Amino acid sequence: MTFSSTITCLSCFITLIVTQVVTAWSGSVTFYYNRWHDKAGGTYTYHIDDSQQCINLSCFNDRATSPDWSDIVKWGAFDGKSRIAFYTGKDCTGTVSDWDIKHPNGYPGNFFLDGIDKQISSFMIWQFDKKAKSTSLPCPWDFECCL
């Protein structure tokens, strides 16, 4: 291998490492039992640091009426933006409703208006496409929460 080829390969490797470090993120999605992000009825917060991961809401299944989120990756393949998708079935199946992460019209304040109130079983951050690369189950499906 010539010196210039070695330098080129090393440069590409460094670029990949820097890109991974720069794109790292860690955020959270909070689900509310009540409309308009009212904490009185109970909440469930999930911390997430990877897109394309289907998160099952086994701890808060069929309880969410409104969500909000923070520090989620904003760039993606959907007109330059990422999206957050909420599913009525486990493992990111069933009816899906999605929003731009930058939430230009605000966070969904009442899933009733979208026909999915208290039906959310999973969610995913769509950054590159709509396919899940992994699935997460924070607690067993038969978990009895105190909320």
C-alpha positions in Angstrom: 0.0 0.0 0.0 1.4 3.4 -0.9 1.8 6.2 1.5 -1.0 8.3 -0.2 -3.4 5.3 0.0 -2.6 4.9 3.7 -3.2 8.6 4.3 -6.5 8.5 2.4 -7.7 5.4 4.4 -6.7 7.0 7.7 -8.5 10.2 6.7 -11.7 8.3 5.9 -11.5 6.4 9.2 -11.0 9.6 11.2 -14.0 11.2 9.4 -16.2 8.3 10.3 -15.2 8.5 14.0 -15.8 12.2 14.2 -19.2 11.8 12.4 -20.3 9.2 15.0 -19.2 11.4 17.9 -20.9 14.5 16.4 -24.2 12.7 15.8 -24.5 11.2 19.3 -27.6 12.3 21.1 -29.6 11.4 24.1 -33.2 12.5 24.7 -36.5 11.6 26.3 -40.1 11.1 25.5 -42.7 11.6 28.3 -46.2 10.2 28.1 -49.1 11.7 30.0 -52.2 10.0 31.2 -54.2 13.3 30.9 -54.6 15.6 28.0 -52.5 18.7 27.3 -49.5 17.3 29.2 -51.2 17.4 32.6 -49.0 15.5 35.1 -51.9 15.0 37.6 -52.9 11.6 36.2 -49.4 10.2 36.0 -46.6 10.1 33.5 -44.0 7.8 32.1 -40.7 9.0 30.7 -38.5 6.9 28.4 -34.9 7.9 27.8 -33.7 7.2 24.3 -30.4 7.6 22.5 -30.9 5.7 19.2 -33.2 6.2 16.3 -34.8 3.3 14.4 -35.4 1.5 17.8 -39.0 0.3 18.5 -39.8 1.0 22.1 -42.7 -1.0 23.6 -44.7 0.9 26.2 -45.3 -2.2 28.3 -45.1 0.0 31.5 -47.6 2.5 30.2 -49.5 0.5 27.6 -52.8 2.0 26.4 -52.6 4.8 28.9 -51.1 7.8 27.0 -53.3 10.7 26.0 -50.5 13.2 25.2 -46.7 13.1 24.8 -43.8 15.5 24.6 -40.2 15.0 24.0 -36.8 16.8 24.3 -33.3 16.5 22.9 -34.2 14.0 20.2 -32.2 14.0 17.0 -33.8 16.5 14.6 -32.1 15.8 11.2 -33.2 12.9 9.1 -34.3 11.5 5.8 -37.8 13.0 5.9 -37.4 16.4 4.1 -34.2 16.8 6.1 -35.9 16.0 9.4 -36.5 13.1 11.8 -40.0 12.1 12.9 -41.5 10.5 16.0 -44.1 7.7 15.4 -46.7 6.4 17.8 -48.2 2.9 17.2 -51.4 1.3 18.6 -49.8 -2.2 18.5 -46.8 -3.6 20.2 -43.5 -4.0 18.3 -44.4 -0.9 16.2 -47.4 -2.4 14.5 -51.0 -1.3 14.1 -52.2 2.2 13.4 -49.4 4.8 13.3 -49.4 8.6 13.7 -46.2 10.5 13.3 -45.0 14.1 14.0 -42.0 16.1 13.0 -39.5 16.1 15.9 -39.2 19.9 15.6 -42.9 20.0 16.3 -43.8 23.1 14.3 -47.4 22.9 15.4 -46.6 21.9 19.0 -46.6 18.5 20.7 -49.7 16.4 20.3 -51.8 17.5 23.2 -54.7 15.1 22.9 -54.4 11.7 21.1 -58.3 11.7 21.1 -58.1 14.2 18.2 -56.0 11.7 16.2 -58.3 8.7 17.1 -55.6 6.9 19.1 -56.3 8.1 22.7 -55.2 5.5 25.3 -54.2 3.1 22.5 -50.5 3.7 22.2 -48.4 0.6 22.8 -45.1 1.5 21.1 -43.1 4.3 19.5 -40.0 4.9 17.4 -37.8 7.8 16.1 -37.7 7.7 12.3 -34.4 9.1 11.2 -33.4 7.2 8.2 -36.6 5.3 7.3 -39.6 3.7 8.9 -38.0 0.4 9.7 -37.0 -0.7 13.2 -33.5 -2.1 13.6 -34.2 -3.3 17.1 -37.0 -3.6 19.7 -36.9 -2.7 23.4 -39.2 -3.9 26.2 -38.6 -1.8 29.3 -40.7 -4.0 31.5 -42.9 -7.2 31.1 -46.3 -6.7 29.3 -48.1 -8.0 32.4 -46.5 -5.3 34.6 -48.9 -3.7 37.0 -48.0 -0.1 37.3 -49.0 2.0 40.3 -50.2 4.9 38.1 
